[in-house]
Amino acid sequence: MATGERNPRVLAIDAGGTMTDTFIVDAMGSFVVGKAQTTPEDESVGFMRSADDALRYWRMDPEVAFPQIVSGIYSGTAMLNRLLERTGRKVGCIVSGGLEDYFKLERGIQTYLSFPYSDRLHVATHFHNEPLVSRELMRGVRGRIDLFGDEAIPLYEDEVRTAAEALIDGGVESIVVCLLYSWRNPRHEQRVRELIDDVSRQRGLNGERPDVFLSSELYPMRRDFPRLNSTLIEAYAAEPSREQLKRVHGVTKAAGAAFDLRIMAAHGGTISVHARELARTLISGPIGGVVGSGYLAEKLGLPNVVCTDIGGTSFDIALITDGEYHITPTPELGRYVLNLPMIRVDSIGAGTGSFVRINPNSNRPELGPDSAGSRIGVCWPDGAIDTPSVSDLNLVLGRLNADYFLGGDVKLDVERARAAIEEQVARPLGLSVEHAAAGILELFDETLQYEATGQVLGKGYSPVDYALFCYGGGGPLHVAGYTNRTPYRDVLVPAWAAGFSAFGCACADLEYRYDVTIDLPIPPGAGAEAKQAAAAGIQQAWDALRRQVTAEFAKSGAPQDQVAYRHLVRMQYAGQLNDIEIYSPAQELQSAADIDRLIAAFEDAYGKIYARSAKSPELGYLVTHAMVTGAVAAEKPALPVEPLADPEPTSAKDSRQVWWRDGWLETAIFEQSDLRAGNVIAGPAIVESPADTLAIPPERRARLDQHRIFHLDYKES
């Protein structure tokens, strides 16, 4: 095919649970978005189909485009799905003696993660996770490092050998080692690895010996149970996911690509496919959306943003305040509490594929949390789904075009969707199909609206302080509903909303981050000598972490002189429970004055999050963690800049009857690619593209700016 004048530079991939999106940007900022069904058995297949779909708009083949691309970033759900579906490696664990029932007992909060409040109250309706490691493969060994890092009880090496032999005989592929206070002193864990290797050699295993994962190397932070979870997931789900990454990397190389494929990590940067801690990429798609929102917000001069992402299975929300997103050190994911830094993203099980049911006891509609996944709903052609979904409701109300899903590649069955809604939803409610569907969609939108505004109000801010970014395949369809009469500063919908998470991945630098717990106190009224000692302790931790970051960049071949380092800490008032992440004003702590500046930065952040009157310097301070990030700038997408046209758009390509709040209205249908910067589309209107649908109700209007971002507001009264 002809190549035209295109010079593709950046490629980003988001392999979601339903669709694989590919976002390709050229040197001028023009972009194309490709979409194909995810192929979980081999994600490289779905990726290449999606890339073909994107490049078709430029009349290019991957073999022509890929050699020109200099930056390639991947995000996907294979690792998370492996965890949720429990299809990972066979893993054994060696823990401190007496703690062999870690996974059967769990910890309080983990037993009710993801349960609604009503089920948390009743023991009979919530349950423990099924252990990823069976009790037979949990082995305890005696020996103890105390909280100061001193050896209180020597390691019982004979017990380690016995445990290693039992696990090897049990056929494990990996062994996780997590001992108490190993983050203070890793000597016992390191010795356990030596003994496992010795047993493996004696058994003549050589190349077939199990991989050994030490919590003190991978996640050296306090909280032993999240540390065990994180290390286990590294062995159970992340390590076997390297095979998927190798396949994706392989097909790019086969198409002539010269770039080194990177992966979106939870802390907001990208890391190499060869990185040691792959579990950091467990949840990458939603993270990419937040990073992309931050990049776009910076370009548009918006300091505060609510990031909202609607996919087929969930509604994800994150806040960017004063240009920074919040990092949580112990995120909760897949009903597991982890011990790795992650951009805070709150999710509810409400997406466009979420099933709609009527509770037979209360006769009230319920949404999700299960979903139709890649089959969308009852309307999917193969008839495999028999429970209606949110997409089915949109279809029967005319908001979705049955003949234009994925650009017409898939024809949706309206009549089957209508019949299922009639039987399972409308009839039990005593309503018509249209009134039932519209009412439940209103409930769906209000649920999302409460979640988004609750995030802002819960931080002590008002929606007028924030702009809202909407993206994801289902976002444009529902954004008018979940922003209805909420006074956001602006509501923005990128024309590439369906591929926005992939776009966000392309906005991230190559970045590594390492954390370590130090629990270093600064007493109230500390003098210069005490502060000098604190500075030395923090600096020592930073120096060790910086060496780790440097070693990871060496694997990627990044020149040392191009790495930009940032030093951070987490601090709290002594005796309080919650700490705050702070960028250090001084990148090296050499004096008491540097500690004073660090304390001032902490108190400033504390006053913003809570209140100035809540400051408590009389308690003293505790520096809980030290962190170091290193970043190498990568080529990022350029925003398109188009000349402004008249507000009046070109004529609509079609019109159809669409049910809005109270009934059917003749609604103009626009093709997104036909619209020009400066056009204002007054509702009722539908803007269609092969990847998504923007619904504009009768009382709203959308203006397309020069960057191809829609701004949704209200008609003038």
N, C-alpha and C positions, 0 to 999 in steps of 0.2 A: 504494500500500500504506500501511497505517497506520504512523505514526511512533512511537507509544507515548510514553514519557517520555524517550527517549534524547536526549543532547546530545553528538554526536561532536565531538572536539576535535583529535585527532592521527591522521594517516594516514601509514603507512610502507609502502613497496613494495620487495620484493626479487625482481627478475626473474632467477632462476637459469637454469642451462643446461637444466633439466628442467621445473621448475615456477615459476610466478610467485605469490609469497605476498603477501597484503595484510593488514596489521595495523591495525585501527581501534580507538581507545580513546575512551571517553566521559569526561565530567567526573568521574564517580565511580570511575574506574579499571576499570570493566567493559570487556571487549574482545571482539572477534570476529576470527577468522582466516579469510581467504578463500584459496582455492587454485584455480588453473587452469593449464593447460599454457602454457608460454612460447611466444610467437609471434615468433621471432627476426626475421622479415621486417618486422614492425611491432609493437614491444613494447607499444604503446598498446592494441592489441586484447586481448592476454593480460591486461594490467593491468585493463581495464574488466570483463572476465569475472571476474577474481579479486575485484575490488571488489564486483561484483554478488553473488558467492557469499558474501562476508563480510556484506554488509548484509542479505542474505536472512534471517539469524538475527534481526535486529532489525526485520524487515518494513519496510525503508526502501529507497527508490530513491536512486541517486547524486545525482540532481537535488535531492533533499530534504536529503541528508546533507552533500554537499560544501560548500554555502554556510556551514555551521556550523563547518567545520574551519578551525583557525587555523595549523596546522603540517603541512606535507607534505614527506616526504623520500623520495627515490628511490635505489635501488641496483640495479645490473644487470650483465650480462655481455656486452652488445653490443659494447663497446669491446674487451674481452679476446678475444672470439670473432673479431672483425675482425682482430686481430693474429694469432691462432693459425691462422685459416683463410686468411690472406693475401689479404684482400679490401678492403684499404684504398686510399687515394689513390695516384696515381702521383707519387712524390717524387724530387727530385734533391738532391744534397748538394754543398756547397762546403766543402772541408777544407784543412788546411795541406798545401802541396806535398810529395809523397812519401808521403802517407798515404791514397792513393786506394784501397788494397786493405784498408782497415779491416775491411769486412764479410766479405771472403773469408778473411782470416787470423784474425779475431776475437782474443780473448785466451784464455789457457790454460783458465781455469775455465769459460768460456762454451761451450767445445767439448764438454764432457761433462756439463753440467747436465741433470738428470733421468734420467741413465743409472744403472743399478745398478752396484755396485762391480765386478762381474766384467767388465762391458763397458768400464769406464774403463781397465781394465788392457790391453785388446786394441785396438790401433789399427783393426783390420779391422772391429770391431763398433760403432764410434761414428763420428759424422760431424759436420761443420760445419753450422750452420744455412744454409738457403738464403737468400742475401742479400735483404733487403726492397727494397734499391736495387741495380739492376744496375750492373755495372762501367762501362757506357757513361754512366750518369747520376751517376757519382762524379767530381767535378772538383777538382783540386788547384790552389791558388794560392800563390805565394811571398810571403814577408813573415813576420816573427816578433816576437812579444812574448815577452820572456824571463820567467823565474820570478819576477823582482822587479817585473814590470809595466812594464818599460821597453821601448821599441821598439829591438830589436837590428837588424832588417832592415826597411826601409820596405815597405809593401804594394805589390805589383806590380799597379797598377790595370788595366793593359791585359789581364792574365791574368784578372782578375775579369770584365771585360766579355766576353772571349771565352767564359769558362765560363758566364756568364749567357745569352749568345746561344745556346750549344749546348743548354743545358737547356730554354730556352723553345722552341727548335726541336724538342726531343725530346718536347714536349707535356706537361711536368710541370705538376701542379696546385699544388704547393708546393715551396719550396726551403728546405732546412735548412742553416744556416751554423754550423760548429763548428771554431774555430781554436784552436791550442795556447795555453794560458795566457790565454785571453780572460776567464776568471773574475777574473784579476788586473787586466786592463785591456781593456775592451770596444771600444776605439776602432777596431781593424781590422774587427771584425765589424759595427760600426755603419756603417763606410764601405762595406763590401760590400753592405749593404742599400741604401744610397743609390745605389750603382752599378747594382744590379739594378733599382731603381725607374726610374733614368734610361734603362736599356736598354729597359724595358717601355714607357716613354713614347715613346721613339724608334720602337718597333714599333707604336705606336698601340693598345696593348692596353687601356689605361685600366681599366675595370671587370673585364676578363678576365685581368688580370695575376696571376701566381702569388702566393700568400701566402708571406711570408718569416718563418722562425722562427730566432731567434738563441739559441744555447745560453747566451750570457752574460746574457741577459734572463730566460730561463725557468728554467735550472738552473745558476747560477753557482758550481759547486763543482768541486774538483779531480777527477782521474780522468777523462781525456779520453774514453775509450771508453764508460763508462756515461753520461757527459754527452751524447755523440752519440746513444746509444741512446734516452735519455729524450726528447731533442728530436725525434728521428725519429719516435718513437711518438706524440708530440704532433701531428705533421703527418700521419702515416700513418693512425692509428687514432682518435685522440681528436677531431680536428677534424670528420671526417665523422660522428662519433657525435652531434654536436650536433643533427643532423636527428632522430634517435630521441628525444632529450630534448625537442625542440620538439614532437614528436607527443604524447608523454606529457603535457607541459605543456598542450598544446592541448586534449586531451580533458578534462582537469580543469577548464580554463576554460569549455569548452562545457557542462560539468555545473554551472556556477555557482560554482566555487571562486574565492576571493579571495586565497588564500595564494600566496606565491612559492615555487615548487618548488625544493627544495635537493637536493644530491647528496652521498652519503657519500664522503669523501676518505680516502686511505690513512693519513693521520696521526691519524685518529680524530675529526675534526670534520666538519661539513658545509659545502659551499660552494655558491654560486649556480650555476644553469645557465649564467649569463653569465660565469663566471669565466674568466680567461685560460688557466690551466694545468689543462686538463681531464684530462690524463694522470694527475693525482693521484687520479682516481676509477677508475683502470683495474681495480683489484680492490676492490670495495666490499662485497659480500655478506659474506664472511668477516670483514672489518673490523667490520661492523655487529654481528656476533655477539659479538666481543670487547668492543666498547663497551657493548653491552647487558649482558654479564656483569659488567663493571666497575660499571655503574649498579646492577644487582641486588645485587652483592656489598656495595656501600656501604650499601644499604638494610638488608641482612641482617647487617651487621657482620662480614663475612668478608674479611680482608686479603689472603689468598693463594688464588688460584683457578686451576685447570686448565680451560681452555675447550676443549671438544671438539665438533666439528660434523661430522656425517655427512650428506652429500647423496647424490645419485645417482652422482657421479663421483669424489669425493675425501673424505678424512678430514683435517680441518684442526685444528691444535692451536696454542694460544697460552697463555702464562702471564701472570698478573697477580700481582705480588709487592709486598707492602707498599702495595697500592692503585694501583700504577703498572704499565702495560704497557711492554714494551720496544720502542723505536723503532730500526729499523736504517736507516742512511743509504744503503746500497747493496743494496737487495733484489734477489732473483733471481726473475724472473717470466716464464713462457712461454719458458724457455731464453734469456732476455736478462738481463744485468746492468744495473740501472738506477741512477740517481743522484737519487732522490727519497725523502724520508723516508716510512717506512711502518711501521705496527705489525707487529712480527714475527709472522708466521703460518707455521708449517711444515705442509706438505701432503704426503700420499702418495696415489697413485692407487688408492685402495681405498674404494669407495662401494657403495651397495646396488644400483647398476646395473652394477657391474664384472663383466666376463665371467669365467667359470670355464672353464679348459681343462686338459687333461692333457698335459704335455710328453711327446711321443712318444719322446724319447731317454731321459729319466730315469724316465718313468711316474709323475711327481709332479704334484700339482695346482698350478696357477698362477692367481693372481688379477690381473685387469687387465693393464696400466693403462688399456686402452681400456674403453669403457662403452656400454651400450645407450641412454644418454641419456634423452630424454623418453619412449621406448617401454618402459622398465622392464626388459624381458627377453623371452624366448620366449613368456611368458604374455600378452603384449600382444595385443589382439584382431585387429589387422590382419595378424599373422603375418609382419611384415617382418624380425624378428630370428630368427636360427636358432642362435645360440650362447647357452647358458644363463648366467644372471647370478645374483648373490647373492640378488636378489629371488625368482627362480625356486626357489632352495633353500628360502627361508623359506616360500614358498607350499606346496610339496609336503609340508612338515613341519607344516602347519596353523597356523603362527605368523602368517601373513597371511590375511585373509579375502577370498577371490576375489570375493565378492558385495558387498564394502563398500569397495572402493578408490575414493577420492575421494567417499566417502559413497554409493557404489553407482552413480555416474555411469559408471564403467567396469567391465565384467565381465572378470575375468582368466581365462585358459584353463589350468586345473590340469592337464588331461590332456596338452596339448601340452608344458607344462613338464616333466611327468614323463617323457614319451617322450624328450625331448631330453637330460635328465639321465641316463636309463637308457643311451642310446646313446653319449653323448659323455663321460660321467663315471663312472657306476657300473660299467659293463661293463669298461672298460679297467682299473679298479682291482680288479675281482673282488669287488665289494661290492653289497649291495642298494641301491636308490635311497635309502632312509632313512638307512642307515649312511654312505653316501657323502656325502649332503647334510649330515648332522649333523657329520661329521668335518671337512668343508671349512669349515662355519660356525664350528666351534671354532678352526680354523686362522686364519680371518678375524679372529675376536675376539681371539685371542692376538697377532696382528700389530698390531692397534690398541692393545692393552694395553701391548705393549713400547714402542711409539712414545710413548704418553702418559707412562708411568713414566720412560722414558729422558729425556724433557724435564726432569722434576723432578730426577732423580738427577744429570743432567748439570750442573745449577746448584748442586749441593752440598746440596740439601735432601732431605727425605724426604716420601713421600706423606702422612704423618700431619700435615704442616704445611699441607696444601692441601685445600680442598674441590674437588670436580669438578662442573662444570656440563656437562650433556649437552643438545644441541639439534640441529636439523636434521631433515629428514623421516625419515631412517633412524636417528637417534640413539636414541630410546626403544626401538626394536626390539633394539638390540645393546648397550645400556649395561650390562645385567647381565653380559653376557659379557666386555666389556673392562675391567670393574672387579672381576671375580671374585677374591676373596681379596687384593685390593690395599687396604691400610689407609688409605684416604683419610679425612679428617676428616668428610666428608659427601659424599653423591652426590645431586645435585639435578637434577630433570627438570621444567622448567616445563610446565604444561598446554598452553602455546602454543609448544611446542618447534619445531613445523614452521614457524612464522612468526617464530622468535626473531631471525633476522638482520634482518628487517624491523623488529621491535620495537627492536633495538639501534640501528638508524638513527634511530629516533624519540627515542632517549635522548641524541643528540649535539647540542651547541650549533652555531650558525652560527659557524664558526671558520676562519680563514685562518692559514697558516704559511708563512714564507719563511726560507730558509737561505742562507748564503754562506760560502765558505771564506776564512779569514783567516790561518791558520798563524802565530800570534803566540807567540813563545817567552817563557817566564819562567825565566831561568837559575837554577841552584841557588844559594841564598844571596843572591838578588836583594835589593837595597836598596830604600828607599822611593821613590827617583827612578825606578828601573826598573819598579817596580810601578805607579807613577803613570802612566808611559808606556803600560804594558799596559792599564790601566783606560781611558785615552783612546782607544786603538785599538779595543778591544771596543765601547766606547760609540758610537764613530763608526759602526761596522758596524750596531749596533742601531738607531741613529737612521735610517739609510738603509732598513733593512728595515721599520721601523715605518711609514715613509711609504708603502711598497708595500702593507702590510696595510691602512692607512687608505684607500688608493685603491680597493682591492677592496671594502671595506665601502661606499664611496660608490656603487658600482654597484648594490648591493643596497638602497640607501636607508636603511641602518642609521644611527641617530643616533650621532654621534661620542661623546657623553657616556655611551653605553651599552656601549662597547667596553672589555672588560677585557684588558689586555695582560700577557703574561708574557715574560720575557727568559731565554734559555737559551744554553748553550755546549756544545760537545763538547770534552773534554780528554783528554789522555793524558800519561803520563810521557815525557819526551823520549827518542826512540830506540825506543820500543815501537811495535807495529803497530796496536793496537786502542785506540780512544777510547771514552769514556763520555759519555752525554748527562746534563747537569746543569742543574737549575733554579737560577738565580742567587738567592742569598739577598737580594741588593740589586738592585732593579729599575733602578737607575742606579749606575754605577761612577764614583765621584768621588775616591776616595782609595786609598792603599796598603792601608788597613784593609779596604776592600771586596774587594780582590784576595785578602787573607788569608782572608776568609770564603768566597770562591769556592773557593780551594784546599782549605780544610777540608771543604767539601761534596763536592768531588771525592774526597778521600781517604776520607771516610766511605763513599761509594758504591763505591769501588774495593775497600775492605775487605770489603764485603758480597758483592760479586760473586766475588772471588777469595779472598783471605785477608788478615787484618790484617798478617801477617808478610810479605806480598808487596809492601807499600808500599815505594816507592823514591824518596823525596824528594831523595836525593842526585843523581838524574839531572836534576832540574829538570822543568819542565812545558811542554807545548805546547797552546795553545788552537787547535784545528783549525778549528772552525766556530762561527759566531754564528747564533743563530736567534731569531725573534720570532713569537709567536702572538698573535692577537687574537680574542676570543670575545664573542658577544652571546648571552645566555641565550635559549633557546627553550622553549616549553611542552613538557613531557615527559609520558610516560604515568604516570598514578597507579597504584600497585600495588593490585589488588583486595584488600579486607579482608572476609572472610566470617566469620560466627559459627561456632564449632566445634560439630560434631555428635558423635554417639557414634562410637567406633571401628568398630563393626560397620557395614559398608556396606549399602546397600539390596540387595535380591536381584539376582543376576546376570541379564542379559537373555537369556543363552543359555549353552550349554556345547558343547564339541566336543573331539574327540581331537586332541591336540598332541604331537608327538614332542619330548621334551626330550633329556637327555643319553643315556639308555640305552633309551628305548622310548616307547610311546604312553601318555599319561595323560589322563584326563578333566579338562578344564580349564575353569574358570569364565570367562565372557566378560562384561565390564562395559562399559557405555557411559560414556565419560568425563564427559559432561555430567550424568549421573545421580548421580555421586559428590559427596559433600559434604565440606567442610573438616573434618578430624579423622578421616575414614575411614581405616582400615588394611586394605589388601588383601593377603592372604597368598597366596603362590604354591602351586601353579601357577595363574596367572591371566593373562589378556590384557585390557588396557584399550584399547578402540578409540575412535577419533574419525574423522571424515571426512578428517582431515589426516595422522594418524600412528597408530602402534600401539605401546603400551608392553608389553613382554614381561617377566613376572615369573616366574622359574624356581621350582621346588619349594622350594628352600632360602632364597629371598629373600622380602621383603615390602616394600610401598610405603605410606608415610603421606602423605596429602594435607594440606598445611598451610592456614592461613587466606588465604594469597596464591595459592592454587591451584598450588603447587609440590609435586611428589612428592619425597619423601626415601626413597631406596632403601637398605635395610640388610638384616641377616640375621635370620632367625627365632631366637628364644631357644631354646637347646638344653636 
